[in-house]
Amino acid sequence: MGLKTISVIIPNYNGKHLLEQNLPSVYVALKNIALDFEIILVDDCSKDNSVTFIKEKYQDIKVIVNDKNKGFSATCNKGIFEATKELIFLLNTDIQLTPNYFDGQLKYFDDKNTFGVMGKIIGFKDKEVQDTARYITRNGLKIQANNFYHINNPDFWTPTAYLSGANALIDAKKLKEIGGFDELFSPFYCEDFELGLRSWRLGWSSYYHAQSVCLHEQSSTTKNIKTKNWVKAVFFRNRMFAHAIHLPPLALNLWFVQVLLTDFLFSWLFLKLYFYKSFFMFFKNLGAIKLSRLKMTTLMCKYNNTISVNDVNLKMDALLKGQNVILGKGK
């Protein structure tokens, strides 16, 4: 295995207390693998003194400050395209790494088709498993990756539909080649799922390494931005964006009919009125959706691929053949 270098990209919004708590663990984990690294913090117009804290206490960290609040995708992208190393590690401020977090992860990049790898996320206080490998499922024409699963075989490379944006170690060249996160998904939600679809459809695989463990202390920054219903509306809008970008034309039309016949009715019956706001925001962005779809088509042509979302399912099934797949997050 050739030596690898790592750029750690940390998007930050009002996270001074989390940086104080969790940054020491990042340095320990990086030094334990004894590779060259850099840390880039991109601040999304924090109102606390995060930037001052970093500049005073961690002078080796490169700090980039957004000129206005731009959300997760755009903030991460600034760091991604400033990164100079072979691997990019996307890390949320509310994640604390265990000392040997990176052990066993670099081997995945010996395979030229590896896009990235993530570790297990557990609760900081309760130690309950929060995130593991994900599998793409369908409900009619709807696609999602809400199903967790794990395999009790430490030697098996467990595929995952996407990498959590909180702790993703990614091939820098591939990540830059496909443009980082799609900023259409700003300010947050589903951007990591869409990135996963993009990478799999280009023929690159992502993996879950259960032996790498990090701890997550839930931050409340998104909860404080606007109302809960606005956050829900953004979530469902972004799920619709993913469908509009990745479904083939016929499936996309049928998906739209399914949304009209089911979501519109049930949202009214159960007073989930935020869904109608999602739908309105979706239609306001049709031009941007078409551009994202065109970019995906261009990438597919460049890599001479015709892989569909359904093909991604089939590929994951093939990789999992013969394994004892255990649904749920496990221990």
N, C-alpha and C positions, 0 to 999 in steps of 0.2 A: 504494500500500500504506500503510495506516495504521500509525502507530507501535505497537510491541508492547512489553510489559514482561514480565520473566521472573523467576519464583521458582525458585531452584535448591534442590532437596530432596536432602539427603545423609543416607541412613541409615548409622549407624556402629556397629560392634561391634569393639572392640579395634583400631582402625585408626589410631592416632596416627602410626605410621611412614609410612603411606600418605598421610595428610592432610598431613604435612610435605612429602612428595615431590610431591603432585599438586595441592594447592590453588592454588599460584601460577599454574599453567597455566589454571585455571578463571577467575581474575581477568583474565588476559591475553585469553582468548577473549571474555569478556563485555565488556571495555572496547573491544575491536576492533569490536564492533557498535554501540557507543555508545548503548545503551538502558538505561533504568532497570531495576535488578535488586535482588533481595534474596537472601540465602543463608540457608537454614534447615538446621541440622544436628540430626538426631534421634538421640540416643544410646540404644542398646538395652542399658543396664546393662553398659557396658564395665568390664573389670577393669584396664585400663591407665589412664593419665592423659590420655586423649583430651580429655575435657571441660575439664580444667584448661588443657591446651595451647591449645585454641580460645579460651577466655575470656581468656587472657593475650596471645595472638599475633594474634587476629582478633576484635577487640571489636565489629566491625560484623556479625558472624554471630550470628543468633538461635539459641540452643541450647535444645533441649527434651530432657529426660531421662525415659525411661520409668521407671515405678515398679517394674517387673519385666521380665525378658527376654521379649519378645513375638514376635520373629521379623520377617522382612522386610516382609510385607504390613501388619501393624499399625503398624510403625515408619514406613513410608512414608506411611500414611494420616494419621498425626498431623501430619506436615509438609504434606501435601496440603491438609488443611482449615485449616491456619494460614496458607497462602499467600495473598497479597493481589494478585498480579499476573495478567496476562492469559494467560500461558503458564507451564506448570510443566515444569521440566527435572529429571527423575529421574536422579541420578548416583551411581554407586557410588564408594566411597573408592579402589578400585584402578584407576580410570580416569584417565588423563592426557589432557587435550585438546590438540590442535594449535592454534596461534594463530588460524587462520581457521576453526575448527571450525563456527561457526554460519553462515558465508557460504552463501547459497543455500537455507537452511532456512525462513526466514520467509515466502517466497513461497507455500509450501504452504498457509498459513493464510489466503490470499486466497480460497480455496475454502471456503465455509461448511460443507461436508461433511467437511473434514479433521479427523481425530481427532488424529493426531500424525505425527512423522517421527523417524527414527533415522539415525545415521551408521554408517560402517564401523568395526569393531573389529579391531585388529591386535595382535599380541603385542608387549609392551614390549621384549623382548630380541631375539626372532627375526624380528620384523616379519611373521610369517605371519598371513594373514587368519583371524580367528576367528569373526566373525559378519557376516552380510549379510542380504539379503532372504530370507524364508521362505515356503514354499508348503505348503498343507494337502494331505496325502495320506491315503489310506485303505488299510487292510488288513482287508477284510471290513467290519465295522461300527466298527472302531477308527479314530480320527482322531488325527493328529499333524502337527506342523509341523517335522520334522527335516530336510527337504530345503532346502538352500541353493541360491540361484540369483542370477545377476546379468545385467545387460544393458549392453552397451558402447555406450550412447547417453546422453551427459551431459544431453541435453535432455528425456529421457523420465522421467516420474514413475513410478518403480518401486514397485508395490504390495507390501506385505509382510503376511503373515498376522497378525503381531504385532510389537510393539516390544520390544526388549530392555529390561528394567528397569534396565539398567546405564547407558543413555544415551538416554533417551526424552524428546523435546520434545513436549508434549501441550497441547492446548487446555484451559485450567484449568476453564472452565465445564462442558465436556462431562465431564471427568474427575470433577469433584465431583458432577455430576448423576447419574452411574451408581454413585457411592459409592466411588470409588477401587478399590483391590485388594480382592478377596474374602478376608477374614481366615480363612475356612475352610481356606485353603491354607497357613497358618502351620505351621511356622516358615519354610519356603522351598520353592521349586520349583513350576513350572507356573503361578504366579499371573499372570505376564505373558502367557502363552499364553491363559489363560482371559479376561483383560481384553481381549485382541485379538479373541477370538470375540464377546464382548459388544458391543464397539464396532462391528464389522462388521455384526453382526445388527441393530443399531440404525440402520444406513444410513450409518455413518461410515467413512471410509477411512484407512488408515495407509500410510506410504511409507518407502522406503529411499533415502537420498541418499548415493551412493557417494563423492562428492567431499568429504564431511565425514569426517575420519579422527580416531579417538582410539586411544590405546594402553592395553592392559590388562596389568597385572601380577597374575598369579593370586594371590589371597589364599587363605589356608587356614583361615579361620574356621569354615566349615561342617564341614570335615574333623575339627575338633577337638571338636565338640560331643558326639558320641556315636560308636558304632561305625559302620564303613562299611556294614554290613548294615542298620542302623537308617536311615541316610541313604537307601539304596536303597529301603527299605520306604516311606519318606515320599514319595519320587519317584513310585513306582508307585501309591501311594494317591492322590496328587494328580492323576495322569493319569486315574484312575477317577473322581475328583470332577468333572473337566471333562466327561467323557462323561455323567455322571448329571445335570449341570445343563443341557447343551445339546442332547442328542439327543431327538428327538420320541418319544412313548410306544412305538410299535411298534419303532422302531429301537433304543430303549433296551433293550427286552426281548430282542431278537435279539442285541444286544451282550453282554448278560449271559450268554446261552446260549453265545456264542462264547468268552467268558472262561472259563466252566466247562469247555468241551470242549477248549480248547487250553492256556490258561495254567496251569490246575491240573495238567494232565498233564505238560507240558514242564517246569514248575518243579520237579516231583518228580523227573523223569528226570535233570535237569541240576543237581539239588541247590540250586536257587535258593529256599531255604526262606524267604528274606525276603519273597517274594511272598505267602505265607500270612499273614504279619504285616500286609502291606498290606491284604489282604482283610478281616482282622479289624478293622483301624483304620477301613476304609471303612464297615463295618456299624455300628460304634460311633457314627458320625456321620450316620446316616440322617436324623435330625431336622434337623440343620443343612443337609444337602444339600437337603431339601425346602424349607427356608426360602430358600436361594439360588436354587433353581429358581422359586419363587414370585416373588421379587424380579425375576428375569429376565422372567417372564411379565408382571408389572406394567409393567415398562419397555417391553416390546414393545407392550402395549396403549396406553400413553401416547403412543408415537410412531407408533401405527397401522401397525406393521410385522409381517410374517409371514415374515421372512427366516430360512431354515434354514442349517445349516452347509453343506449341499450348495449352497444359493444363493450362499453366500460364495465357494465354489469357482468357480461359474459367473461371478460378477462379476469375480473376478480373471482368469479366462480371457478374458473380454471386454476387460478393460483391457490384457491382454498381447497381444491379437490383432495380428498383423503385425510383432511384435518378434522379434528373434533371442534366444530365451531360452537362456542358457548355464548348465547345471547345475553346481553346485559353488561354492566360495567365491571362486575367481578370485584375482587379484593386487591 
